[in-house]
Amino acid sequence: MRQVTTVGVIGLGTMGAGIVEVFARGGLDVIGVETTEELAERGRGILQASTDRAVAKGRLDEAGQQDILGRVTITTRMEDLAPADLVVEAVPEVMDLKHQVFSTLDGIVGQDAVLASNTSSLSITTIAARTAHPERVVGMHFFNPAPVLKLVEVITTVRTDEAVRDAVVELAERIGKKPVVVGDRAGFVANYLLFGYFVSALRMLEQGHVSREDLDTAMRVGAGLPMGPCTLMDLVGLDVCDHIGDVIYAHSRSPMHAPSAMLGRMVTAGLLGRKSGEGFYTYDRPGSGKVVGEDAVPGATGLSSVGVVGSGEIADELVSRLRDGGYAVTHVADAQDREELAALADAGVVVEAAAVPGGELDGEDEPAPVEAGEELWELLGEICGPDTVLTTLNEDLAVAVGALSGRPEKAAVLRMHAPTGNGQVVEIGRSGATDDDTVATLRAVVTSIGAEPVVCRDRPGLVVDALLMPHLMDAVRMLDEGYASVDDIDTALQHGLGYPAGPFAMIDQIGAEEVLSVCEELTEAGGLPRESVQPSPLLIEHVLLDRPFTG
């Protein structure tokens, strides 16, 4: 393999122009090719605008910008790629078009030049099959925006020469990227995992489980991801998501990647996301990220008093935060003391915040905690006024709280998640009988304690766990199949999708036992593709052996 010093890039749209910038920033000479002068000029404009922004933000000085632009030659002649040591195609995701590009390159570049595709999902093996030298073909998948995101997936086929693979990995590292080497599988690592998650999120929307805004809040704040799935799909482009999803499903035939009928209808209707000005959200103009016309969220109610039932750290913290939020709080530690519970008669909301000691000794020095159970809800139904909202942080169902208390329209559940770098989420699970006033009241309570509310139907996992835990389990299955390593999978999602930590680091932080428990609950509940929630044997092994995935 010769040293890569000159690189060609075919296709100068947003992605291709970004790849040109990455190579030029890395000190390489770059030849960019487009089909017409008009498209070539557009590519120059994208490169100029990107480097102008870097100068304006102080990330690049004017001399550095001129050095970068001076390394780039833009042309409409494929023949000008003759001196390239490596050529990356970034043309549209159409297999016939890619075959045409690679076949043409066979007669232009040297026999020891590397040919790479930036495809996000198409088979590298199929692309290479039409070339004279398939052993020199790899995937080199950059992530958008290429100058910012560090990940490069290097995809090999059964024919790829090891020296070619090693040269591309070395080049990616030289230009400051984080390469991961994977085999030729639809979606590779990042998109394969991402699109299974997208399908699950779309299913929630189609079924009316949660609103688009609350879905995005759940995953951005509750799971700590850079953005929610609706916002991310609008950014990527719904037509692109639909196409990539179809490619992955054609390969996997897995129900967890089954195409979304709703997404297909949106694409047919021309709702493509930011690029068209309308997708899951409406934007002030095509290409803008400024959302307009967001659904109004009910404002705060006239609630002034809240009751908290239970003892322990969670109850104490909740009492403190509610008082800081401006409420008069009545705290009853003993959920089984009717006289103390009578103090809650005038509370606008009563929250069961913690399990209480009691019941049989379980071989420990301390009594085993048990939930207050049926008796508490029956008592509160008798004691509290008819408009008092009853809710719990424990595992009771909203429908059970409503039935036992005799006020199903005033019953819901709360699930408080640990804070992430983006804040804290408290989910509000409602039954079919829970009225809108109850939901508005609980939204106000959650907001008052400095958390963000997410409202959804009361189903196993609600939103955060029902999306995040199967997503993490999918990463474990990928590892168990020998497709990629822990480090490569974590690198792919952290540096390609902007996750605060990779999935295995997240599992170790959450606890493998918790991930397993939620997935077992989702499996038993049904309603989701069994393959997406069924626990992986590898995860079970790590739980039983108490072994972390990382470190």
FILO-521594 format. One record per residue (C-alpha): x, y, z; residue in one letter. Coordinates in Angstrom, 2 decimals, m for minus. Example, Ala and Ser with C-alpha at 12.3 -4.5 7.8 and 13.67 -1.06 7.14 Angstrom:
BEGIN
PT       u       v       w residu
PT   12.30   m4.50    7.80      A
PT   13.67   m1.06    7.14      S
REM end
This chain:
BEGIN
PT       u       v       w residu
PT    0.00    0.00    0.00      M
PT    1.26    3.45   m0.90      R
PT    0.99    6.34    1.55      Q
PT   m2.29    8.24    1.13      V
PT   m1.51   11.90    0.41      T
PT   m4.09   12.76   m2.25      T
PT   m7.79   11.96   m1.85      V
PT  m10.69   12.21   m4.26      G
PT  m14.29   12.81   m3.22      V
PT  m17.15   12.23   m5.66      I
PT  m20.36   14.08   m4.85      G
PT  m20.23   17.49   m3.17      L
PT  m23.52   17.77   m1.37      G
PT  m23.58   18.52    2.34      T
PT  m21.99   15.18    3.20      M
PT  m19.43   15.13    0.40      G
PT  m18.35   18.73    0.95      A
PT  m17.95   17.95    4.66      G
PT  m15.70   14.99    3.82      I
PT  m13.62   17.24    1.55      V
PT  m13.16   19.65    4.46      E
PT  m12.15   16.86    6.84      V
PT   m9.40   15.59    4.52      F
PT   m8.15   19.10    3.73      A
PT   m8.05   19.97    7.43      R
PT   m5.98   16.80    7.89      G
PT   m3.30   18.14    5.53      G
PT   m4.19   16.09    2.43      L
PT   m4.64   17.34   m1.11      D
PT   m8.26   16.83   m2.14      V
PT   m9.90   16.57   m5.56      I
PT  m13.67   17.08   m5.40      G
PT  m15.79   15.98   m8.35      V
PT  m19.35   16.94   m9.30      E
PT  m21.38   16.30  m12.42      T
PT  m22.08   19.92  m13.42      T
PT  m20.53   23.34  m12.89      E
PT  m23.64   24.40  m10.99      E
PT  m23.29   21.53   m8.50      L
PT  m19.53   22.09   m8.29      A
PT  m20.16   25.74   m7.39      E
PT  m22.67   24.65   m4.76      R
PT  m20.00   22.37   m3.26      G
PT  m17.52   25.26   m3.14      R
PT  m20.16   27.33   m1.38      G
PT  m20.79   24.67    1.28      I
PT  m17.04   24.38    1.96      L
PT  m16.61   28.16    2.08      Q
PT  m19.59   28.62    4.42      A
PT  m18.43   25.88    6.78      S
PT  m14.92   27.28    7.12      T
PT  m16.33   30.83    7.42      D
PT  m18.37   29.67   10.42      R
PT  m15.26   28.10   11.95      A
PT  m13.40   31.43   11.59      V
PT  m16.33   33.38   13.05      A
PT  m16.40   31.06   16.09      K
PT  m12.65   31.34   16.62      G
PT  m12.00   27.68   15.81      R
PT   m9.92   28.57   12.76      L
PT   m7.90   31.64   11.78      D
PT   m8.03   33.16    8.31      E
PT   m4.59   31.81    7.39      A
PT   m5.69   28.31    8.38      G
PT   m8.84   28.71    6.30      Q
PT   m6.82   29.68    3.24      Q
PT   m4.53   26.67    3.77      D
PT   m7.56   24.36    3.82      I
PT   m9.18   25.92    0.75      L
PT   m5.82   25.92   m1.06      G
PT   m5.56   22.13   m0.75      R
PT   m8.89   21.61   m2.54      V
PT   m9.42   21.34   m6.28      T
PT  m13.00   21.09   m7.52      I
PT  m13.75   19.77  m10.98      T
PT  m16.41   18.17  m13.16      T
PT  m13.97   15.72  m14.79      R
PT  m13.67   12.22  m13.32      M
PT  m10.35   11.89  m15.16      E
PT   m8.85   14.45  m12.77      D
PT   m8.94   11.76  m10.06      L
PT   m6.07    9.87  m11.70      A
PT   m3.44   10.88   m9.08      P
PT   m5.65   10.01   m6.09      A
PT   m4.39    7.41   m3.62      D
PT   m7.92    6.98   m2.27      L
PT  m11.32    7.96   m3.68      V
PT  m14.45    8.27   m1.53      V
PT  m17.81    8.31   m3.29      E
PT  m20.60   10.28   m1.61      A
PT  m23.27   10.05   m4.31      V
PT  m26.97    9.30   m3.62      P
PT  m27.87    5.92   m2.11      E
PT  m28.70    4.22   m5.42      V
PT  m26.84    0.99   m6.11      M
PT  m26.81    1.40   m9.92      D
PT  m25.28    4.85   m9.55      L
PT  m22.57    3.56   m7.21      K
PT  m21.79    0.70   m9.61      H
PT  m21.41    3.23  m12.42      Q
PT  m19.04    5.39  m10.35      V
PT  m16.82    2.49   m9.26      F
PT  m16.69    0.92  m12.72      S
PT  m15.59    4.26  m14.16      T
PT  m12.90    4.63  m11.49      L
PT  m11.38    1.27  m12.49      D
PT  m10.17    2.87  m15.70      G
PT   m8.89    6.08  m14.10      I
PT   m7.03    5.49  m10.84      V
PT   m3.98    3.33  m10.26      G
PT   m4.43   m0.34   m9.42      Q
PT   m3.11    0.23   m5.90      D
PT   m5.51    3.11   m5.17      A
PT   m8.21    2.45   m2.58      V
PT  m11.89    2.86   m3.47      L
PT  m14.25    3.70   m0.60      A
PT  m17.98    4.25   m0.29      S
PT  m19.58    6.60    2.22      N
PT  m22.85    4.64    2.04      T
PT  m24.75    4.56    5.31      S
PT  m26.51    1.25    4.70      S
PT  m25.93   m0.36    1.29      L
PT  m23.87   m3.52    0.99      S
PT  m20.17   m2.85    0.40      I
PT  m19.86   m6.40   m0.96      T
PT  m22.47   m5.64   m3.63      T
PT  m20.84   m2.33   m4.50      I
PT  m17.42   m4.01   m4.84      A
PT  m18.74   m6.90   m6.95      A
PT  m18.83   m4.80  m10.13      R
PT  m15.25   m3.54   m9.84      T
PT  m12.14   m5.03  m11.38      A
PT  m10.40   m5.16   m8.00      H
PT  m12.90   m5.83   m5.17      P
PT  m10.03   m6.42   m2.77      E
PT   m9.30   m2.67   m2.68      R
PT  m12.88   m1.63   m1.88      V
PT  m14.02   m0.66    1.64      V
PT  m16.74    1.37    3.26      G
PT  m15.63    4.63    4.85      M
PT  m18.77    5.90    6.51      H
PT  m18.52    9.42    7.91      F
PT  m21.25   10.92   10.09      F
PT  m22.97   14.24    9.50      N
PT  m21.68   16.87   10.10      P
PT  m18.42   15.27    9.02      A
PT  m16.14   18.11   10.26      P
PT  m17.64   17.75   13.76      V
PT  m18.45   14.10   14.47      L
PT  m15.44   11.88   15.10      K
PT  m16.70    8.46   14.07      L
PT  m15.71    6.75   10.84      V
PT  m17.00    3.22   10.30      E
PT  m14.51    1.23    8.20      V
PT  m16.48   m1.58    6.59      I
PT  m14.71   m4.61    5.15      T
PT  m15.92   m7.43    2.94      T
PT  m14.68  m11.01    2.64      V
PT  m12.54   m9.80   m0.28      R
PT  m11.03   m6.68    1.33      T
PT   m7.24   m6.80    1.57      D
PT   m5.97   m6.41    5.15      E
PT   m3.40   m3.86    3.99      A
PT   m6.22   m1.75    2.52      V
PT   m8.18   m1.94    5.75      R
PT   m5.14   m0.98    7.81      D
PT   m4.30    1.94    5.50      A
PT   m7.83    3.36    5.80      V
PT   m7.82    2.98    9.60      V
PT   m4.43    4.74    9.77      E
PT   m5.71    7.54    7.53      L
PT   m8.84    8.03    9.66      A
PT   m6.70    8.32   12.78      E
PT   m4.32   10.71   11.02      R
PT   m7.15   13.14   10.24      I
PT   m8.38   13.06   13.83      G
PT  m11.23   10.58   13.54      K
PT  m12.25    7.58   15.67      K
PT  m12.35    4.57   13.31      P
PT  m14.16    1.33   14.11      V
PT  m13.76   m1.72   11.86      V
PT  m16.90   m3.76   11.18      V
PT  m18.09   m6.39    8.76      G
PT  m20.51   m5.76    5.91      D
PT  m23.94   m5.73    7.54      R
PT  m26.85   m3.45    6.65      A
PT  m26.70   m0.36    8.84      G
PT  m23.22   m1.35   10.08      F
PT  m23.04   m0.52   13.83      V
PT  m24.47    2.93   14.52      A
PT  m27.37    2.94   12.07      N
PT  m28.33   m0.66   12.77      Y
PT  m28.78    0.16   16.45      L
PT  m30.24    3.62   15.80      L
PT  m32.93    2.47   13.40      F
PT  m34.19   m0.27   15.69      G
PT  m34.66    2.50   18.26      Y
PT  m36.37    4.73   15.67      F
PT  m38.87    2.00   14.80      V
PT  m39.79    1.55   18.47      S
PT  m40.24    5.31   18.89      A
PT  m42.41    5.51   15.78      L
PT  m44.55    2.67   17.08      R
PT  m45.19    4.66   20.28      M
PT  m46.33    7.65   18.24      L
PT  m48.55    5.58   15.95      E
PT  m50.25    3.98   18.94      Q
PT  m50.88    7.32   20.67      G
PT  m48.78    6.27   23.64      H
PT  m47.05    9.65   23.95      V
PT  m46.87   12.99   22.14      S
PT  m43.95   13.91   19.89      R
PT  m42.78   16.61   22.35      E
PT  m42.90   14.33   25.37      D
PT  m41.25   11.51   23.44      L
PT  m38.36   13.81   22.59      D
PT  m38.13   15.12   26.15      T
PT  m38.11   11.58   27.53      A
PT  m35.06   10.55   25.52      M
PT  m33.18   13.85   25.49      R
PT  m33.57   14.56   29.21      V
PT  m34.54   11.20   30.71      G
PT  m31.96    9.14   28.80      A
PT  m29.45   11.97   28.32      G
PT  m29.27   11.64   24.52      L
PT  m28.32   14.67   22.38      P
PT  m31.85   14.98   20.98      M
PT  m35.11   13.08   20.89      G
PT  m36.00   10.68   18.05      P
PT  m38.49   13.00   16.31      C
PT  m36.06   15.91   16.29      T
PT  m33.26   13.64   15.07      L
PT  m35.35   12.10   12.27      M
PT  m36.36   15.59   11.11      D
PT  m32.68   16.55   11.05      L
PT  m31.60   13.45    9.11      V
PT  m34.55   13.71    6.70      G
PT  m37.60   11.47    6.87      L
PT  m37.02   10.26    3.31      D
PT  m33.47    9.24    4.25      V
PT  m34.75    7.50    7.40      C
PT  m37.40    5.66    5.38      D
PT  m34.85    4.51    2.79      H
PT  m32.21    3.39    5.29      I
PT  m34.86    1.63    7.36      G
PT  m36.03   m0.28    4.28      D
PT  m32.46   m1.35    3.47      V
PT  m31.83   m2.60    7.01      I
PT  m35.15   m4.46    7.12      Y
PT  m34.46   m6.08    3.73      A
PT  m31.29   m7.49    5.30      H
PT  m32.50   m8.37    8.79      S
PT  m36.20   m9.20    8.24      R
PT  m36.48   m8.50   11.95      S
PT  m39.80   m7.14   13.31      P
PT  m37.77   m4.62   15.28      M
PT  m36.75   m3.04   11.95      H
PT  m40.12   m3.37   10.22      A
PT  m40.90   m0.20    8.18      P
PT  m43.21    2.31    9.81      S
PT  m46.40    2.91    7.83      A
PT  m46.70    6.36    9.41      M
PT  m43.20    7.33    8.28      L
PT  m43.95    6.13    4.76      G
PT  m47.14    8.20    4.61      R
PT  m45.30   11.30    5.80      M
PT  m42.66   10.91    3.10      V
PT  m45.32   10.39    0.43      T
PT  m47.02   13.59    1.61      A
PT  m43.75   15.52    1.24      G
PT  m43.12   15.93    4.96      L
PT  m39.38   15.36    4.93      L
PT  m38.27   17.20    8.06      G
PT  m36.09   20.29    8.20      R
PT  m35.17   20.11    4.52      K
PT  m38.82   20.62    3.47      S
PT  m39.77   22.84    6.41      G
PT  m42.19   20.31    7.86      E
PT  m41.86   16.84    9.34      G
PT  m42.72   15.77   12.86      F
PT  m42.38   19.49   13.61      Y
PT  m43.03   22.59   11.52      T
PT  m40.08   24.93   10.87      Y
PT  m40.07   28.61    9.98      D
PT  m38.61   27.81    6.55      R
PT  m37.09   24.86    4.66      P
PT  m33.62   24.08    5.94      G
PT  m34.16   25.88    9.24      S
PT  m33.96   24.29   12.68      G
PT  m36.32   26.82   14.28      K
PT  m39.58   25.12   15.28      V
PT  m42.84   27.06   15.04      V
PT  m46.39   26.21   16.11      G
PT  m45.46   23.76   18.89      E
PT  m48.37   22.20   20.74      D
PT  m49.36   24.26   23.77      A
PT  m48.84   22.58   27.14      V
PT  m51.44   23.32   29.84      P
PT  m50.19   25.90   32.31      G
PT  m49.92   25.67   36.07      A
PT  m53.05   25.09   38.14      T
PT  m54.16   26.73   41.37      G
PT  m52.73   23.89   43.45      L
PT  m51.31   25.07   46.80      S
PT  m50.99   21.97   49.02      S
PT  m49.40   18.57   48.48      V
PT  m49.29   15.51   50.71      G
PT  m46.40   13.05   50.73      V
PT  m46.81    9.56   52.18      V
PT  m43.82    7.38   53.06      G
PT  m40.46    7.42   54.74      S
PT  m36.91    7.31   53.50      G
PT  m34.53    9.37   51.38      E
PT  m36.83    9.62   48.37      I
PT  m39.75   10.90   50.45      A
PT  m37.55   13.38   52.31      D
PT  m36.05   14.71   49.07      E
PT  m39.49   15.08   47.49      L
PT  m40.84   16.96   50.51      V
PT  m37.88   19.37   50.37      S
PT  m38.21   19.99   46.65      R
PT  m41.97   20.54   46.84      L
PT  m41.52   23.10   49.61      R
PT  m38.84   24.84   47.55      D
PT  m41.37   24.84   44.72      G
PT  m43.78   26.88   46.81      G
PT  m46.23   24.25   48.05      Y
PT  m47.51   23.72   51.56      A
PT  m46.48   20.09   52.21      V
PT  m47.98   17.65   54.69      T
PT  m45.65   14.68   55.26      H
PT  m47.07   11.44   56.69      V
PT  m44.33    8.89   57.28      A
PT  m46.53    5.97   58.36      D
PT  m48.81    4.95   55.51      A
PT  m50.72    2.61   57.83      Q
PT  m51.68    5.19   60.45      D
PT  m55.24    6.32   59.72      R
PT  m55.10    9.21   62.19      E
PT  m52.00   10.66   60.57      E
PT  m53.42   10.14   57.09      L
PT  m56.43   12.27   58.09      A
PT  m54.11   15.30   57.87      A
PT  m54.15   14.84   54.07      L
PT  m57.89   15.55   53.77      A
PT  m57.41   18.98   52.18      D
PT  m54.35   18.22   50.01      A
PT  m54.74   18.89   46.30      G
PT  m52.31   16.07   45.43      V
PT  m51.15   13.09   47.50      V
PT  m47.99   11.24   46.46      V
PT  m46.98    7.85   47.84      E
PT  m43.24    8.41   47.72      A
PT  m41.62    5.37   49.28      A
PT  m42.17    1.85   50.53      A
PT  m42.64    1.54   54.30      V
PT  m41.18   m0.98   56.76      P
PT  m43.38   m3.88   57.73      G
PT  m44.25   m7.48   57.02      G
PT  m42.18  m10.57   57.62      E
PT  m38.49  m10.49   58.43      L
PT  m36.60  m11.70   55.38      D
PT  m33.50  m13.13   57.03      G
PT  m32.08   m9.63   57.40      E
PT  m31.53   m7.33   60.37      D
PT  m34.00   m4.85   58.87      E
PT  m37.65   m5.53   58.06      P
PT  m38.25   m6.17   54.38      A
PT  m39.85   m3.09   52.74      P
PT  m43.35   m3.57   51.41      V
PT  m45.66   m1.22   49.55      E
PT  m48.54    0.27   51.48      A
PT  m50.86   m1.52   49.04      G
PT  m54.61   m1.68   48.73      E
PT  m55.46   m0.39   52.19      E
PT  m53.69    2.94   51.63      L
PT  m55.59    3.76   48.44      W
PT  m58.90    2.76   49.99      E
PT  m58.21    4.97   53.01      L
PT  m57.13    7.92   50.88      L
PT  m60.25    7.50   48.77      G
PT  m62.33    7.91   51.94      E
PT  m60.25   10.67   53.57      I
PT  m59.41   13.05   50.71      C
PT  m61.72   15.40   48.88      G
PT  m63.23   14.27   45.56      P
PT  m60.82   16.42   43.51      D
PT  m57.62   15.26   45.23      T
PT  m55.17   13.69   42.79      V
PT  m53.68   10.39   44.00      L
PT  m50.37    9.19   42.62      T
PT  m47.38    7.02   43.50      T
PT  m43.66    6.66   42.85      L
PT  m43.95    2.92   43.51      N
PT  m44.91    0.08   41.19      E
PT  m48.69    0.30   41.51      D
PT  m50.61    0.80   38.26      L
PT  m52.64    3.94   37.62      A
PT  m55.72    1.83   36.98      V
PT  m55.24    0.00   40.31      A
PT  m54.85    3.27   42.24      V
PT  m58.00    4.57   40.56      G
PT  m60.06    1.45   41.16      A
PT  m59.06    1.04   44.81      L
PT  m59.58    4.70   45.67      S
PT  m62.86    4.96   43.76      G
PT  m61.63    7.93   41.69      R
PT  m60.05    6.59   38.48      P
PT  m60.19    9.99   36.80      E
PT  m57.92   11.44   39.53      K
PT  m55.31    8.66   39.59      A
PT  m51.93    8.42   37.86      A
PT  m48.41    7.16   38.51      V
PT  m45.07    8.96   38.64      L
PT  m41.67    7.56   37.70      R
PT  m38.72    9.71   38.77      M
PT  m35.54    9.15   36.75      H
PT  m32.01    9.94   37.84      A
PT  m30.74   13.29   36.52      P
PT  m28.69   13.29   33.31      T
PT  m26.52   15.98   31.79      G
PT  m29.68   17.42   30.23      N
PT  m31.78   17.59   33.41      G
PT  m34.27   15.27   35.09      Q
PT  m37.47   13.65   33.84      V
PT  m40.48   12.56   35.85      V
PT  m42.89   10.45   33.81      E
PT  m46.63   10.73   34.41      I
PT  m48.43    7.50   33.53      G
PT  m52.16    7.88   32.96      R
PT  m54.88    5.27   32.57      S
PT  m57.69    5.55   30.05      G
PT  m59.83    7.14   32.77      A
PT  m57.35    9.79   33.98      T
PT  m58.74   13.22   33.14      D
PT  m56.85   16.12   31.58      D
PT  m57.09   18.29   34.72      D
PT  m55.24   15.61   36.68      T
PT  m52.50   15.49   34.05      V
PT  m52.19   19.31   34.02      A
PT  m51.95   19.36   37.81      T
PT  m49.18   16.75   37.85      L
PT  m47.32   18.55   35.07      R
PT  m47.30   21.64   37.27      A
PT  m46.08   19.68   40.29      V
PT  m43.25   18.06   38.33      V
PT  m42.20   21.40   36.85      T
PT  m42.22   23.01   40.32      S
PT  m39.55   20.59   41.59      I
PT  m37.21   21.47   38.73      G
PT  m37.88   18.39   36.59      A
PT  m39.42   17.99   33.14      E
PT  m42.74   16.13   32.86      P
PT  m43.41   13.42   30.28      V
PT  m47.01   12.24   29.95      V
PT  m47.83    8.84   28.50      C
PT  m50.15    5.89   28.89      R
PT  m49.38    3.74   31.92      D
PT  m47.73    0.77   30.24      R
PT  m44.65   m1.25   31.27      P
PT  m41.52    0.87   30.96      G
PT  m43.56    4.00   30.21      L
PT  m41.35    5.83   27.66      V
PT  m37.75    6.10   28.89      V
PT  m37.26    2.49   29.95      D
PT  m39.43    1.05   27.18      A
PT  m37.19    2.69   24.56      L
PT  m33.78    2.78   26.22      L
PT  m33.55   m0.74   27.68      M
PT  m34.34   m2.62   24.42      P
PT  m31.91   m0.26   22.64      H
PT  m29.18   m1.30   25.07      L
PT  m30.20   m4.94   24.78      M
PT  m29.81   m4.70   21.00      D
PT  m26.19   m3.63   21.54      A
PT  m25.63   m6.69   23.76      V
PT  m27.03   m8.94   21.02      R
PT  m24.68   m7.33   18.51      M
PT  m21.76   m8.13   20.81      L
PT  m23.01  m11.67   21.43      D
PT  m23.15  m12.30   17.67      E
PT  m19.46  m11.40   17.40      G
PT  m20.21   m8.55   15.03      Y
PT  m18.32   m5.82   16.88      A
PT  m16.46   m5.37   20.16      S
PT  m17.59   m3.51   23.27      V
PT  m15.13   m0.71   22.52      D
PT  m16.19   m0.39   18.87      D
PT  m19.91   m0.35   19.68      I
PT  m19.42    2.22   22.44      D
PT  m17.19    4.32   20.18      T
PT  m19.72    4.17   17.34      A
PT  m22.63    5.52   19.36      L
PT  m20.64    7.98   21.42      Q
PT  m18.69    9.55   18.56      H
PT  m21.12    8.91   15.70      G
PT  m24.42    9.72   17.35      L
PT  m23.21   12.00   20.13      G
PT  m24.32    9.79   23.01      Y
PT  m22.90   10.92   26.37      P
PT  m21.59    7.37   26.85      A
PT  m21.64    4.18   24.80      G
PT  m24.36    1.57   25.42      P
PT  m22.11   m0.74   27.45      F
PT  m20.91    2.12   29.63      A
PT  m24.58    3.02   30.11      M
PT  m25.46   m0.57   31.07      I
PT  m22.68   m0.63   33.65      D
PT  m23.90    2.69   35.05      Q
PT  m27.58    1.69   35.18      I
PT  m26.83   m1.87   36.27      G
PT  m27.13   m4.93   34.05      A
PT  m29.65   m6.39   36.50      E
PT  m31.95   m3.38   36.05      E
PT  m31.72   m3.60   32.25      V
PT  m32.51   m7.32   32.44      L
PT  m35.44   m6.74   34.82      S
PT  m37.07   m4.12   32.58      V
PT  m36.65   m6.24   29.44      C
PT  m38.15   m9.26   31.22      E
PT  m41.11   m7.10   32.26      E
PT  m41.56   m5.85   28.69      L
PT  m41.35   m9.42   27.37      T
PT  m44.05  m10.63   29.76      E
PT  m46.31   m7.68   28.99      A
PT  m46.33   m8.38   25.25      G
PT  m47.35   m5.81   22.66      G
PT  m43.79   m5.34   21.39      L
PT  m41.80   m7.49   18.94      P
PT  m40.45  m10.26   21.13      R
PT  m37.03  m10.11   19.49      E
PT  m36.59   m6.47   20.52      S
PT  m37.16   m7.05   24.24      V
PT  m36.22  m10.66   24.89      Q
PT  m33.14  m10.71   27.15      P
PT  m29.84  m11.73   25.60      S
PT  m28.13  m14.77   27.14      P
PT  m24.95  m12.70   27.30      L
PT  m26.63  m10.09   29.50      L
PT  m27.95  m12.84   31.77      I
PT  m24.39  m14.19   32.09      E
PT  m23.08  m10.78   33.13      H
PT  m25.85  m10.41   35.71      V
PT  m25.25  m13.85   37.23      L
PT  m21.49  m13.39   37.31      L
PT  m21.74   m9.74   38.38      D
PT  m19.35   m8.77   35.58      R
PT  m19.19   m5.30   34.04      P
PT  m18.93   m4.89   30.27      F
PT  m16.39   m2.07   30.42      T
PT  m13.28   m1.40   32.44      G
REM end
